[in-house]
């Protein structure tokens, strides 16, 4: 039976890696589309390729090193990082859901990037601006994917599964992105970010505890309890801070 | 970033800036909260050997930190 052989830890790991990679990929793809449509695809693809080479080099350098760190320390540090990162994601998603912060608008980012690119003059062979924009977009978003995969994968002793899940997410988003072209704004990004935030804080809490020799009731199964607790907390916070009069929205900077 | 500096220095600075933005950024309270959570749970779990208390304290402090951070941002927005 699949239900008995797949542990709660694996389900949460796959969900966290898949959603986190998909969200970051949507953001990177928006920039690449803007560059490609505005300045031409050659320089955009060169920027993407250079970023992928740089990310691969980072994985090759830091990936094997992580395996040699004692597991308790690795889980404590990774748990701490995930706890901070997850709470940051949740904070933003809660503020966006309550209407106190503007939602991440892929259409606006696309048009803003296009406006920036159109102000420069295209080069002859390699368009330097297009190359740099595509490189930065893919490298910075990709770096977050790499950190997510390396930290979640190594701490759970399932680096291969995390890498394969990330690859599936990247390919799926690339295919969907290519099909819908500029319509990436239709992706329910804030709901995905809320889910990722819940999963990251869940793993962060779990591994900080494991690193400090806390014995969780039911071991991996307790991950599901954390998912439920944090999801309810988010819902309550969104409900409590939502302005009473939605016709006069207020916005937060951070 | 200063283009006159050697590449190694610029790379190290860039690496440091990335981690600063990644972990601290515009929510230093969450960074501090994570350190407090780790310290408190270490005290409860490793020094007092109170596992049940640690199981409760860890998520409660995480929820408290998130609530305070969200409340601060919400109050700041509504006070504008």
Interface residues (C-beta under 8 A of the other chain):
Chain A: X76 X80 X81 X83 X84 X85 X87 X88 X90 X91 X94 X95 X98 X100 X101 X143 X147 X201 X204 X205 X208 X209 X212 X213 X214 X215 X216 X217 X226 X229 X230 X233 X237 X241 X243 X250 X251 X252 X253 X254
Chain B: X18 X22 X23 X25 X26 X27 X30 X31 X33 X34 X35 X37 X38 X41 X42 X45 X46 X51 X54 X55 X58 X59 X62 X63 X65 X66 X67 X69 X70 X71 X73 X74 X76 X77 X78 X80
